[in-house]
Amino acid sequence: MLIKNFFAFILILFLFACSKDENLYKPSLKIDPYKSYKEALDAFNNNQYFIANKKFSEAEINFKNPNLAAKSAIMGSYSLYGINKYGDAEENLNRYLTTYPADKYVIYAHYLLAIIYFEQIGNAEHDLKPLLAAQKKIDFFLEKYPKSEYAIDLKFKKNLVQNQFAAKELYIAKYYISVQKWVPAISRLKLIVQDYNETVFIEEALHRLVEINYHLGIKDEAEKYASILGYNYNSSEWYKQSYKILNKKYEISKNNSINENKGLLNKILDKIR
């Protein structure tokens, strides 16, 4: 027991002696957030987005001023977006919105989120999730900020989202047509006519309804959709095809009653920087 106590005493003396010569734990150097922000901005302006995000994050952590910390956070998100790190950018923006809900740049965060969701939309064969996310965020923005300068861009993108929904419905309808599943095909085509009648796919949807109903011997329905197609789109190729299906029963009417992000993002960045 005495021997153990003796060695313990010697160890304490040794550690104490060492502490006089040098510090065992050196405190980390204090980071100047203004310097970090400047370095981040320089990297951002040179398209070095990975470095920029790292420096903006460093600045955010060390800024005592919440306004400057918030600015660093959202600029970090733009940096992640710049290298197509959509998931990380989305996560960073949501954290920003939670941490700095009263910040003056909140509108830009919501706009960038809408753009991120929109840019992840695939073609008609892809999953609906990105489409639904884009539609939800765009609708949120247009409802909350209807008079903002960014609402015009998102209204245009909303139309493109609607076209994607219609394209997906038409893609599925054409699959059902190919396997002669007429009822679900008609259901999908009617959905386009009812919900997406301002998209570029309305004409083909009407033509397919003419085609299917005529094939099934339901001539009244075929004639009804041909009339709609002829009244609104009498100069289209789809109407001409429907006209041929009905053996020229209808005369072609002369009536024709239906007749960028980068810049916006740069404008936003100019305001934030």
Helices and strands as residue ranges (DSSP letters): H 2-21, H 33-45, H 49-62, H 66-82, H 86-99, H 106-119, H 129-144, H 149-178, H 182-195, H 202-215, H 219-233, H 237-245, H 261-272
